[in-house]
Amino acid sequence: RITAKAGPSLTKNTPNTRRYFEQILPFELTSGQRSALRDIQEDVRSGQQMNRLIQGDVGAGKTVVAMGALLMAVDNGYQGALVAPTEILAEQHYVSLKEAFSQLNLSIRLLVGGQKSGLRRDILTDIEGGGCNIVVGTHAVIQKDVRFHKLGMVVIDEQHRFGVQQRAALLQKAHHPHMLVMSATPIPRSLAMSLYADLDISLIKGLPKGRKAIRTAIRSEKKREDVYRFIEQEIIDGGQVYIIFPLIEESEALDLKDATAGFEKIRQRFSSARVALLHGRVSSEEKEAIMQSFAKGEIDILVSTTVIEVGVNIPNASVMIIEHAERFGLSQLHQLRGRIGRGSRQSYCILMPDHAVSESGAIRLKTMERTTDGFEIAEVDLKLRGPGDFLGTKQSGLPDFIFADIIQDQDLLAIAKKQARELLEKDFTLSKPQHQGLKLYFESYYRDKHQYYGLA
C-alpha cells in the first residue's frame, strides 16, 4: 500500500461481527461478498489506514459488506459513519441497519438536513459523547458542528456523488479513519486503474442467491397497448410497476413526454389501479411518504422521473417502463433498471423509444437488451462517449496521455501502475538522484495545472 498513514488497528475480537454473519444474517453470502469482507479485514488489521473501493453491479450486495466494515469498527471501540448522497438513500440505509442489527445492542442515529433543532442537538450530543455507535446521514455529517467521539470507519455510498473536498472533510473528523467507498456505477478496468490508483479495489461480481436476471425488451409505440395489458396482468399477479419519464413537465424546447401529463394518462388508462406521481419537486416528506407507501404495496404504479435512479429498494417491484429510453445514457438506464429485480419475482424492463433513434441511441438500447452485466455496459458506454464525457469533464481528473490510449492500452496501463507503485515504495519522495528528472517533471506539470485553474 502506497499510503504510510497509520490508521486504527482493528485487531480485537469481533463479537457483533461474528454473531451477525454467523447467526443473524438471513442469507448466504456470495463468493464476491466474502472476498470483499476478507480484503477489508486484512486492511483494518494492518495498522495502516484503509482506502478501499468496493465496486459491484446493481444489486450485487454491497450494503452487507459495508455493514461488516461498520461492525468491525464498533467491536473495537470505534464509531462508524455511513454517508449517502440523498435523504431517501440515507433513510433507507438507516432503516436497513436498524432492522439488520436489531438483535445487537447498538445505537444507530440518522443525521440529515432539515431535522428539528432539538432532535439535531440530541443527535450531535450522542455522536460527540460516544453514545452513538453508527451514524447514517447525508452531507449533513460533514458539517463543522458534527464532532465524533472516536470515529474509526467511514463508508461513502455512491462515492461519485461526493467531491474530493467533501471526502477529505469527512476524513478530518478523526485521526486517519479507515475509508470504504462504494459505487454501483461500474467503471471499466482501464478507467479504474487511472482514477483510483490511490485506492485498493474489491470487485463484487454475481448476484445473491434467489435473484433472477431481469428480462429487457425494446417495444415501439405500436406495441403500447400490448405493454399496458402486460402491466395489468402483472398487477393482478401481485407485482408493482415503475413508469419512468425524462421530464417533470412538458417542455417547449424538447419534444419529450413528461411525467405530469403521463401520470394523468396512466391514471385514466389504469382506473382500477393505485397510481402515484414522484419527481424532484416533491418535498422530502411527501417523497418519503410515497416511497413508503410503494414499499408497503399500497401503490400499484409509480410514475416517476429519474429521482428513483439510485438506492431505492422495493423487492416486489417487477416491471419498469422507460419512456423515451433513447434519451437516457447507458449508465442511467442501467441504474434505473436496477430498481427492479431485487426480490424473488421475475422482473421485466421495457424500453419504449421514440420513432426516431440515432445510431448511438440504437446501440445503447440494443446493449441494454442484450446484457445485464454493468461492467460490459460500462465498456460500451466508454467507447461511445470517451473517457471525458463518461466521467464528466469537471470531475474526471484524467491525465493527459501523450502516447497511451486509455481504452486500447489497458495492459500497458496496468504495467505502468504496477511500476509506479514499486517506485513509490522504494523512493516515496523521489529524492534519489536517478529520479530527479521525474520529480522536476511532475512539479512543473502540477504547477502549470494549478496556475491554469487559478489554484496557485
C-alpha distance (Angstrom), angle and dihedral (degrees) to the residues before:
residue distance angle dihedral
R1 . . .
I2 3.79 . .
T3 3.80 96.3 .
A4 3.79 115.0 87.9
K5 3.81 94.0 -169.1
A6 3.77 115.0 124.4
G7 3.78 114.1 -127.9
P8 3.81 134.0 -172.7
S9 3.79 109.0 -62.5
L10 3.81 105.9 -135.0
T11 3.79 99.6 -166.5
K12 3.82 103.1 129.7
N13 3.77 125.4 105.4
T14 3.79 113.6 -71.9
P15 3.83 108.2 -143.1
N16 3.82 96.7 161.9
T17 3.80 92.5 44.0
R18 3.80 93.3 49.3
R19 3.80 93.6 44.1
Y20 3.78 93.3 49.2
F21 3.80 97.1 48.1
E22 3.81 97.5 35.7
Q23 3.82 101.7 38.2
I24 3.81 113.3 12.0
L25 3.83 108.3 35.7
P26 3.83 104.6 101.5
F27 3.81 96.8 -150.2
E28 3.78 140.5 42.7
L29 3.79 117.7 -97.3
T30 3.79 118.4 -119.4
S31 3.80 119.7 -119.8
G32 3.82 88.7 -107.4
Q33 3.81 92.2 54.5
R34 3.81 92.5 47.6
S35 3.80 90.7 49.2
A36 3.82 92.2 50.5
L37 3.81 91.5 49.2
R38 3.82 90.3 50.9
D39 3.82 89.6 51.4
I40 3.81 90.5 51.9
Q41 3.80 92.7 46.4
E42 3.81 91.6 52.2
D43 3.81 90.6 48.4
V44 3.80 97.0 50.4
R45 3.80 92.3 46.3
S46 3.80 93.0 51.0
G47 3.80 95.0 78.6
Q48 3.81 90.1 -124.3
Q49 3.79 127.3 104.2
M50 3.78 112.7 -90.5
N51 3.81 117.2 -130.1
R52 3.79 104.7 176.4
L53 3.78 134.8 158.3
I54 3.79 118.5 -150.7
Q55 3.77 108.3 -155.5
G56 3.75 116.8 -171.7
D57 3.75 136.7 153.3
V58 3.78 121.6 -105.7
G59 3.80 107.9 -68.5
A60 3.83 94.7 10.2
G61 3.82 91.9 127.9
K62 3.80 105.3 -105.2
T63 3.81 93.5 151.2
V64 3.81 94.6 67.6
V65 3.82 88.6 52.2
A66 3.82 89.2 52.9
M67 3.82 88.7 50.0
G68 3.79 89.4 55.6
A69 3.82 91.5 51.4
L70 3.82 91.8 50.1
L71 3.81 91.9 48.8
M72 3.81 91.5 51.2
A73 3.81 89.0 56.9
V74 3.82 94.4 45.8
D75 3.81 92.2 48.6
N76 3.80 88.8 57.2
G77 3.79 95.6 51.0
Y78 3.81 97.7 -95.7
Q79 3.79 132.9 118.2
G80 3.79 124.7 -118.7
A81 3.80 130.1 -146.0
L82 3.79 126.1 -159.3
V83 3.80 112.5 -167.6
A84 3.80 125.8 -169.5
P85 3.83 130.9 -177.9
T86 3.82 98.5 -123.4
E87 3.79 136.3 39.7
I88 3.80 91.8 -124.6
L89 3.80 91.4 56.3
A90 3.82 93.6 41.7
E91 3.80 91.9 50.5
Q92 3.79 90.4 47.3
H93 3.82 90.7 52.3
Y94 3.80 89.8 47.3
V95 3.81 92.8 52.9
S96 3.82 90.9 44.9
L97 3.81 93.0 51.6
K98 3.82 93.1 44.9
E99 3.79 89.9 52.2
A100 3.82 96.1 41.3
F101 3.83 93.8 47.7
S102 3.82 96.8 37.6
Q103 3.82 91.1 116.1
L104 3.81 92.3 50.6
N105 3.79 122.3 80.6
L106 3.80 96.1 -118.8
S107 3.80 134.1 136.9
I108 3.81 112.5 -136.8
R109 3.81 120.7 -178.1
L110 3.81 132.0 -170.8
L111 3.81 118.0 -139.3
V112 3.81 117.5 -173.6
G113 3.79 136.4 144.7
G114 3.79 120.4 -83.6
Q115 3.81 96.9 34.0
K116 3.81 115.8 144.5
S117 3.80 113.1 -90.4
G118 3.80 93.8 -117.6
L119 3.80 93.1 52.2
R120 3.80 91.4 44.7
R121 3.82 92.1 51.9
D122 3.79 90.1 50.0
I123 3.82 91.7 50.7
L124 3.82 93.3 46.7
T125 3.82 91.0 49.2
D126 3.81 90.1 49.5
I127 3.82 91.6 50.3
E128 3.80 95.1 46.8
G129 3.80 93.4 43.4
G130 3.79 93.8 50.9
G131 3.80 96.1 -117.2
C132 3.79 89.7 117.5
N133 3.81 113.4 74.3
I134 3.80 97.9 -175.9
V135 3.79 128.9 19.1
V136 3.81 119.1 -162.0
G137 3.77 117.5 -166.4
T138 3.77 154.5 122.1
H139 3.81 129.6 -101.7
A140 3.82 84.4 -51.3
V141 3.82 87.5 84.3
I142 3.82 89.6 63.8
Q143 3.82 94.8 59.1
K144 3.81 118.0 116.0
D145 3.81 96.1 -115.5
V146 3.82 91.2 61.0
R147 3.82 106.3 96.2
F148 3.77 122.8 176.6
H149 3.79 125.1 -146.5
K150 3.80 93.8 -144.1
L151 3.80 115.4 -15.6
G152 3.79 113.4 -168.3
M153 3.82 106.9 157.9
V154 3.81 130.7 39.8
V155 3.81 118.4 -172.1
I156 3.81 117.0 -170.7
D157 3.79 116.7 -165.9
E158 3.81 120.7 -155.5
Q159 3.79 87.0 10.0
H160 3.82 94.4 -172.8
R161 3.82 87.8 70.3
F162 3.81 90.5 64.6
G163 3.79 125.2 74.1
V164 3.79 125.3 -128.7
Q165 3.82 91.6 -107.7
Q166 3.80 91.8 51.5
R167 3.81 91.7 52.2
A168 3.80 89.7 47.1
A169 3.83 91.0 50.6
L170 3.80 89.8 54.1
L171 3.79 92.0 51.7
Q172 3.81 89.8 51.7
K173 3.80 89.9 63.3
A174 3.82 87.7 84.2
H175 3.80 142.6 6.5
H176 3.81 103.6 -70.7
P177 3.83 99.4 -44.2
H178 3.77 117.5 -165.8
M179 3.81 113.2 -93.3
L180 3.78 126.6 -149.9
V181 3.80 117.0 -179.4
M182 3.78 123.1 -169.7
S183 3.76 132.4 -160.0
A184 3.79 130.6 -175.2
T185 3.79 89.1 -174.2
P186 3.80 102.1 92.1
I187 3.79 112.5 -134.4
P188 3.80 120.5 -157.2
R189 3.80 115.8 -108.5
S190 3.81 92.0 -113.5
L191 3.81 93.3 57.0
A192 3.80 93.8 40.9
M193 3.81 89.9 56.8
S194 3.81 91.0 53.6
L195 3.81 102.1 36.0
Y196 3.79 98.8 39.0
A197 3.79 101.9 36.1
D198 3.82 86.9 127.5
L199 3.81 92.4 54.9
D200 3.78 133.0 70.4
I201 3.80 108.6 -129.7
S202 3.80 129.9 -142.1
L203 3.79 118.6 -171.5
I204 3.80 121.9 -152.7
K205 3.77 108.9 -159.8
G206 3.77 127.9 -179.4
L207 3.80 130.7 30.5
P208 3.82 129.5 -89.1
K209 3.80 116.8 -92.6
G210 3.78 114.9 -81.4
R211 3.80 95.1 31.7
K212 3.80 115.6 122.9
A213 3.79 123.3 -150.3
I214 3.81 111.6 -101.9
R215 3.80 114.0 -113.3
T216 3.80 111.8 -135.0
A217 3.81 126.8 -164.5
I218 3.81 137.4 174.3
R219 3.80 114.1 -132.9
S220 3.81 128.0 -175.8
E221 3.80 127.1 -138.0
K222 3.81 88.5 -98.6
K223 3.82 88.6 65.4
R224 3.82 95.0 50.3
E225 3.79 95.5 107.7
D226 3.83 90.2 49.7
V227 3.81 88.3 52.2
Y228 3.80 91.3 49.8
R229 3.80 91.9 50.7
F230 3.79 88.2 51.0
I231 3.82 89.3 52.5
E232 3.82 90.8 50.9
Q233 3.79 91.4 53.0
E234 3.80 92.5 46.7
I235 3.82 90.8 53.0
I236 3.82 90.5 48.3
D237 3.82 87.6 52.6
G238 3.81 90.4 53.9
G239 3.80 101.5 -97.7
Q240 3.80 129.1 132.2
V241 3.78 129.0 -136.1
Y242 3.80 139.2 -143.0
I243 3.82 119.1 -157.8
I244 3.81 110.4 -168.8
F245 3.81 125.4 -159.1
P246 3.83 126.4 -173.4
L247 3.83 95.8 -134.4
I248 3.80 138.1 41.6
E249 3.80 95.5 -143.2
E250 3.79 136.5 9.0
S251 3.80 114.1 -74.9
E252 3.78 125.7 -150.3
A253 3.79 90.5 -155.1
L254 3.80 95.6 51.1
D255 3.78 126.1 46.0
L256 3.80 94.3 -143.4
K257 3.76 134.4 130.9
D258 3.80 112.9 -105.4
A259 3.79 131.2 -145.1
T260 3.82 97.0 -125.6
A261 3.82 95.0 55.3
G262 3.80 90.5 37.4
F263 3.79 90.5 53.9
E264 3.82 91.3 56.4
K265 3.82 92.3 48.9
I266 3.80 92.7 46.6
R267 3.80 91.2 48.6
Q268 3.82 90.3 52.4
R269 3.82 93.9 44.6
F270 3.82 94.1 47.2
S271 3.80 97.1 38.2
S272 3.80 94.2 159.4
A273 3.83 94.2 49.5
R274 3.80 128.0 86.5
V275 3.82 105.9 -114.4
A276 3.82 128.2 -175.3
L277 3.81 135.3 -178.1
L278 3.82 125.2 -136.6
H279 3.81 128.9 179.4
G280 3.79 141.8 144.0
R281 3.82 95.7 -86.0
V282 3.79 92.6 60.3
S283 3.81 111.8 104.2
S284 3.81 118.7 -105.0
E285 3.81 91.4 -112.2
E286 3.80 93.4 50.6
K287 3.80 91.7 43.7
E288 3.80 90.9 52.7
A289 3.82 91.4 47.3
I290 3.82 91.6 51.3
M291 3.81 92.9 48.3
Q292 3.80 91.5 47.7
S293 3.82 90.4 51.0
F294 3.80 90.1 48.9
A295 3.82 90.7 48.7
K296 3.83 90.4 50.9
G297 3.82 91.3 52.4
E298 3.81 93.5 -111.3
I299 3.82 91.8 124.0
D300 3.82 123.0 57.4
I301 3.82 99.9 -172.6
L302 3.78 125.1 27.3
V303 3.80 113.3 -163.7
S304 3.78 107.6 -160.1
T305 3.78 149.5 153.7
T306 3.80 121.5 -127.2
V307 3.82 90.2 -70.5
I308 3.83 85.7 105.7
E309 3.82 92.4 53.5
V310 3.79 98.0 108.0
G311 3.77 132.9 43.0
V312 3.79 104.0 -12.4
N313 3.80 108.5 136.2
I314 3.82 118.1 -165.7
P315 3.84 107.2 156.6
N316 3.82 93.3 -167.8
A317 3.83 94.9 54.8
S318 3.79 104.2 106.5
V319 3.82 107.4 164.7
M320 3.79 132.7 52.8
I321 3.79 124.0 -175.5
I322 3.82 114.6 -166.8
E323 3.80 113.8 -162.5
H324 3.82 117.7 -151.4
A325 3.80 87.0 9.3
E326 3.82 91.4 173.0
R327 3.83 89.4 68.1
F328 3.81 93.5 62.7
G329 3.80 125.5 83.6
L330 3.80 120.8 -117.3
S331 3.80 94.0 -109.2
Q332 3.80 91.3 50.2
L333 3.81 92.5 47.5
H334 3.80 90.2 50.1
Q335 3.81 92.2 49.0
L336 3.80 91.6 48.1
R337 3.80 92.3 49.3
G338 3.79 88.0 51.1
R339 3.82 90.2 68.9
I340 3.81 88.3 76.0
G341 3.79 130.0 50.3
R342 3.81 91.3 52.8
G343 3.80 96.2 121.2
S344 3.80 137.3 43.9
R345 3.83 95.5 -81.9
Q346 3.79 121.0 101.3
S347 3.81 105.9 -106.9
Y348 3.79 133.0 -152.9
C349 3.80 132.6 -158.0
I350 3.81 115.4 -162.6
L351 3.80 117.9 -165.2
M352 3.80 113.2 -155.9
P353 3.82 110.4 -170.7
D354 3.78 129.8 -175.3
H355 3.81 116.7 -98.1
A356 3.83 90.9 -104.1
V357 3.80 111.9 62.2
S358 3.81 124.2 172.0
E359 3.80 122.0 -129.9
S360 3.81 92.5 -103.9
G361 3.80 90.0 44.8
A362 3.80 90.4 54.4
I363 3.82 90.5 50.1
R364 3.81 90.6 51.7
L365 3.81 93.1 50.1
K366 3.82 93.8 45.4
T367 3.81 90.2 48.6
M368 3.81 90.7 53.2
E369 3.80 90.6 48.2
R370 3.81 92.4 48.6
T371 3.81 102.6 47.3
T372 3.81 144.5 19.2
D373 3.83 92.8 -164.7
G374 3.80 105.4 118.2
F375 3.80 93.4 -159.7
E376 3.81 92.0 54.2
I377 3.82 89.1 47.0
A378 3.80 90.2 50.4
E379 3.81 91.5 53.2
V380 3.83 90.7 53.1
D381 3.81 90.1 46.4
L382 3.80 91.3 51.3
K383 3.80 92.0 51.2
L384 3.80 91.6 48.4
R385 3.79 97.7 47.1
G386 3.78 106.7 21.9
P387 3.81 124.0 -128.0
G388 3.83 97.1 -73.9
D389 3.80 96.2 55.5
F390 3.81 92.0 36.0
L391 3.80 90.7 64.2
G392 3.78 101.5 22.5
T393 3.78 118.5 -102.1
K394 3.81 94.9 -109.8
Q395 3.78 96.0 58.6
S396 3.78 104.1 22.3
G397 3.78 95.5 98.7
L398 3.78 88.9 -169.0
P399 3.79 117.6 167.1
D400 3.78 118.6 -117.2
F401 3.79 98.5 -112.1
I402 3.78 114.5 -159.3
F403 3.80 101.1 -176.3
A404 3.81 105.9 17.1
D405 3.79 130.7 71.8
I406 3.79 110.3 -143.1
I407 3.81 92.4 -144.5
Q408 3.81 102.4 38.2
D409 3.82 100.2 36.4
Q410 3.81 102.1 55.0
D411 3.82 93.9 134.0
L412 3.81 91.0 51.4
L413 3.81 90.9 48.8
A414 3.81 90.8 51.0
I415 3.82 90.3 53.8
A416 3.82 91.1 46.6
K417 3.81 91.7 51.0
K418 3.81 91.7 49.3
Q419 3.80 92.4 49.6
A420 3.82 91.9 46.4
R421 3.81 90.6 54.1
E422 3.80 91.8 48.1
L423 3.80 90.2 50.0
L424 3.82 93.2 50.7
E425 3.80 91.6 48.0
K426 3.83 90.0 54.6
D427 3.83 98.9 37.8
F428 3.81 111.2 11.1
T429 3.84 94.6 173.8
L430 3.83 94.8 40.6
S431 3.81 88.7 -124.9
K432 3.81 98.7 142.6
P433 3.83 116.4 104.0
Q434 3.82 93.8 -117.0
H435 3.82 90.5 56.8
Q436 3.81 98.9 49.7
G437 3.81 93.9 97.1
L438 3.81 90.5 53.6
K439 3.81 91.4 47.1
L440 3.80 92.8 51.0
Y441 3.80 91.0 48.3
F442 3.82 93.6 54.1
E443 3.80 93.6 43.3
S444 3.81 88.9 53.6
Y445 3.81 93.0 43.0
Y446 3.80 95.7 52.8
R447 3.81 93.4 39.8
D448 3.82 88.7 56.8
K449 3.80 90.6 46.6
H450 3.80 92.6 51.4
Q451 3.80 91.4 49.0
Y452 3.82 90.6 48.9
Y453 3.80 93.1 52.8
G454 3.83 93.1 40.3
L455 3.79 93.6 -111.9
A456 3.78 98.5 119.0
